[in-house]
Amino acid sequence: MSSGVGALWSHRDALRILVRRDLAVKYQQSVLGYLWSLIEPLGTGAIYWFVFGVLYARDTTRHLGEAADSYPLFLITGVFAWSWTSSAIGEATNALTGQSRLITTMNIPRQVFPIGRVVGRVAEYAAGLPILVGVAVAYAVADRIHLGWSVLALPLAVTVQGVLLVGLALLLSAANVLMRDVERFMRLAVRVLFYATPIIYPLSLVRDSGLPGWVKVAYELNPLVGIFQLHHAVWYPAEFPDARLLATTVAGSLLVLAAGWWTFRRLEPAVLKEL
């Protein structure tokens, strides 16, 4: 892995060019361009706010704790981070099948292509941070949240999420070349993961539920649970994951990265032959 990371670093200019190309192609002939990376998660957040923050406000507020007076901020914090996750997984899965000619002709590490999709989506997430910060400042001025040291959870959340997504991108992109069912399966898996992760609801709702203990343990083994707790903890310190959940999240993300890297290298000859 160390030699592979060194090769990636030596080809960082190629990675940068690929990311810029992907972003340009994605928004070409679009009037609003990059604004779509903000409109889509904001629109999704507005829908969930109307359902859970208006129609079911009484039940929702009861479980939110310190986020009860600022549920829209809680929502868009999770939705913005999820937009990065779902887009990166979806686009990285077909990163190799959709660029076969480039992959077989360019003399660069093939990991650049799926990793480039993850980096491109984090650029879109970064574009939405000013909106997120603006909403948080508005709630802070209204004395509905209290900003403090917990904002330092953001770089940790982004780092761990990036590690997890790179591992998934390497694993899924290679597997999808050999088994095209992977792309279809991941469409369903992404929908399931959205509701199996504390994005629009707090983790305490799951922990306090009547679910069997083994289900709760299995639920928290999902690295995304701890990652989204970190995202919410930026504005709500009480949401910061405990030591056990944080250790599970970091270890799980590193394990996925190692598994993805190993799988990609093992399947690379077969992948190139198939392409």
C-alpha positions in Angstrom: 0.0 0.0 0.0 2.9 2.4 0.8 4.3 2.0 -2.7 0.8 2.5 -4.2 0.3 5.7 -2.1 3.7 6.9 -3.4 2.7 6.3 -7.0 -0.6 8.1 -6.4 1.3 11.1 -5.0 3.7 11.2 -7.9 0.6 11.3 -10.2 -1.4 13.9 -8.2 -1.5 16.3 -11.2 -3.3 13.6 -13.2 -5.7 13.2 -10.4 -6.3 16.9 -10.3 -6.9 17.1 -14.0 -9.4 14.1 -13.9 -11.3 15.7 -11.1 -11.6 19.0 -12.9 -12.7 17.2 -16.1 -15.3 15.2 -14.2 -16.8 18.3 -12.6 -16.8 20.2 -16.0 -18.5 17.3 -17.8 -21.1 16.8 -15.0 -22.3 20.4 -15.2 -21.7 21.2 -18.9 -24.7 22.7 -20.7 -26.3 23.4 -17.3 -27.6 26.9 -16.6 -27.2 26.7 -12.8 -23.9 24.6 -13.0 -22.4 24.0 -9.6 -25.5 25.4 -7.8 -27.1 22.0 -8.4 -24.7 20.6 -5.8 -26.4 22.9 -3.3 -30.0 22.9 -4.6 -30.4 19.1 -4.5 -29.4 18.5 -0.8 -31.2 21.7 0.2 -34.4 20.5 -1.5 -34.1 17.1 0.1 -33.6 18.7 3.5 -36.7 20.9 2.9 -38.8 17.8 2.2 -37.7 16.0 5.3 -38.2 19.1 7.4 -41.8 19.4 6.2 -42.5 15.8 7.0 -40.7 15.4 10.3 -40.4 19.0 11.4 -43.9 20.2 10.5 -46.3 17.2 10.1 -44.7 15.1 12.9 -43.1 17.9 14.8 -44.4 16.7 18.2 -42.9 13.2 17.9 -39.7 14.5 16.3 -38.9 17.2 18.9 -39.3 14.7 21.7 -36.2 12.7 20.6 -33.9 15.5 19.3 -32.6 16.8 22.6 -30.5 19.9 22.1 -31.3 19.9 18.4 -35.0 20.3 19.0 -34.9 24.1 18.4 -32.8 23.9 15.3 -34.0 20.8 13.4 -33.4 22.3 10.0 -29.7 22.7 10.8 -29.6 19.1 12.1 -31.2 17.9 8.9 -29.0 19.8 6.3 -25.8 18.8 8.2 -26.7 15.2 7.7 -28.1 15.6 4.2 -25.0 17.6 2.9 -22.7 14.9 4.2 -24.9 12.1 2.8 -25.0 13.8 -0.6 -21.2 13.4 -0.8 -21.5 9.8 0.3 -24.2 8.7 -2.1 -22.8 10.5 -5.1 -19.3 9.2 -4.4 -20.5 5.6 -4.1 -22.7 5.8 -7.2 -20.1 7.4 -9.4 -17.1 5.5 -8.2 -18.9 2.2 -8.8 -18.8 2.7 -12.6 -15.5 4.8 -12.6 -13.7 2.0 -14.4 -16.4 0.8 -16.7 -17.2 4.3 -17.9 -13.6 5.3 -18.7 -12.2 2.1 -20.2 -10.4 3.8 -23.0 -8.5 6.2 -20.8 -7.7 3.4 -18.3 -6.2 1.1 -21.0 -4.2 3.9 -22.7 -2.9 6.2 -19.9 0.2 5.2 -17.9 -1.0 6.1 -14.5 -2.1 4.1 -11.4 -5.6 2.9 -12.0 -6.6 3.8 -8.5 -6.7 7.4 -9.7 -10.0 6.9 -11.5 -12.2 5.8 -8.6 -10.4 8.0 -6.1 -11.0 10.9 -8.4 -14.7 10.4 -8.1 -14.5 10.6 -4.3 -12.3 13.8 -4.4 -14.7 15.4 -6.9 -17.7 14.9 -4.7 -15.8 16.2 -1.6 -15.3 19.4 -3.6 -19.1 19.7 -4.0 -19.5 19.1 -0.2 -17.0 21.9 0.5 -19.0 24.2 -1.8 -22.0 23.8 0.5 -20.1 24.5 3.8 -20.6 28.3 3.6 -24.4 27.7 3.6 -24.1 25.3 6.5 -22.0 27.7 8.5 -24.3 30.6 7.7 -27.3 28.6 9.0 -25.4 27.6 12.1 -24.4 31.2 12.8 -28.0 32.4 12.4 -29.1 29.8 15.0 -26.2 30.8 17.3 -27.2 34.4 17.1 -30.8 33.4 18.0 -29.3 31.5 21.0 -30.6 28.1 19.8 -27.2 26.5 19.5 -23.9 27.3 21.2 -20.8 27.1 19.0 -17.6 26.0 20.7 -14.8 23.4 20.6 -17.1 20.9 19.0 -16.6 22.5 15.5 -13.2 20.7 15.5 -15.2 17.5 14.9 -15.7 18.6 11.3 -12.2 17.9 10.0 -12.2 14.5 11.8 -15.6 13.7 10.3 -14.4 14.6 6.7 -11.1 12.7 7.1 -12.8 9.5 8.4 -15.5 9.7 5.8 -12.9 10.2 3.0 -11.0 7.1 4.1 -14.2 5.0 4.1 -15.3 6.3 0.7 -11.9 5.7 -0.9 -12.0 2.1 0.3 -15.5 1.6 -1.0 -14.7 3.2 -4.3 -11.7 0.9 -4.9 -13.6 -2.2 -3.9 -16.8 -1.4 -5.8 -15.2 -0.1 -9.0 -13.1 -3.2 -9.5 -15.9 -5.6 -8.6 -18.3 -3.9 -10.9 -16.1 -4.5 -14.0 -16.3 -8.3 -13.3 -19.9 -8.4 -12.0 -22.1 -5.7 -13.5 -24.8 -6.6 -10.9 -22.7 -4.6 -8.3 -23.9 -1.3 -9.7 -27.6 -2.3 -9.5 -27.2 -3.8 -6.0 -25.5 -0.6 -4.8 -28.5 1.5 -5.9 -30.6 -0.5 -3.4 -27.9 -0.6 -0.8 -27.5 3.2 -0.8 -31.3 3.7 -0.2 -31.1 1.2 2.7 -28.0 2.9 4.2 -29.7 6.3 4.2 -32.4 5.1 6.6 -29.9 2.8 8.5 -27.8 5.8 9.4 -28.6 8.7 11.8 -29.0 11.4 9.2 -32.5 12.7 9.7 -33.0 11.2 13.2 -30.7 11.1 16.3 -28.8 8.0 17.3 -30.6 8.1 20.7 -33.8 7.2 19.0 -32.3 3.8 18.0 -30.5 3.3 21.3 -33.7 4.0 23.3 -35.9 1.8 21.0 -37.2 -1.6 21.8 -35.0 -3.3 19.2 -33.1 -6.4 20.3 -29.6 -5.7 21.7 -27.9 -7.6 18.8 -29.7 -5.4 16.3 -28.4 -2.2 18.0 -24.9 -3.6 18.1 -25.0 -4.5 14.4 -26.4 -1.1 13.6 -23.5 0.7 15.3 -20.9 -1.5 13.5 -21.8 0.5 10.4 -18.9 3.1 10.2 -21.3 5.7 8.7 -23.2 5.8 12.1 -20.1 7.2 13.9 -19.2 9.5 10.9 -22.6 11.2 10.9 -22.5 11.5 14.7 -19.3 13.5 14.2 -21.0 15.7 11.6 -23.9 16.4 13.9 -21.5 16.9 16.8 -20.0 19.9 15.1 -23.1 21.9 16.2 -24.4 19.6 19.0 -21.6 18.5 21.3 -23.9 15.9 23.0 -24.0 14.0 19.7 -20.2 13.3 19.8 -19.7 9.6 19.6 -18.5 7.8 22.7 -15.1 6.1 22.8 -16.4 2.7 21.7 -18.4 4.0 18.8 -15.6 6.3 17.7 -13.0 3.5 17.8 -15.4 1.2 15.9 -15.9 3.9 13.2 -12.2 4.6 12.7 -11.2 1.0 12.8 -14.0 0.0 10.4 -13.1 2.8 7.9 -9.4 1.8 7.9 -10.4 -1.8 7.5 -12.6 -1.0 4.5 -9.7 1.1 3.0 -7.3 -1.8 3.4 -9.8 -4.3 2.0 -10.6 -2.0 -1.0 -6.9 -1.4 -1.8 -6.0 -5.1 -1.5 -9.0 -6.2 -3.6 -8.3 -3.6 -6.3 -4.7 -4.7 -6.6 -5.7 -8.4 -6.7 -8.4 -7.9 -9.4 -6.5 -5.3 -11.5 -5.1 -7.9 -14.0 -8.6 -9.4 -14.6 -10.1 -5.9 -14.7 -7.7 -4.7 -17.4 -8.3 -7.9 -19.4 -12.1 -7.4 -19.2 -11.8 -3.7 -20.1 
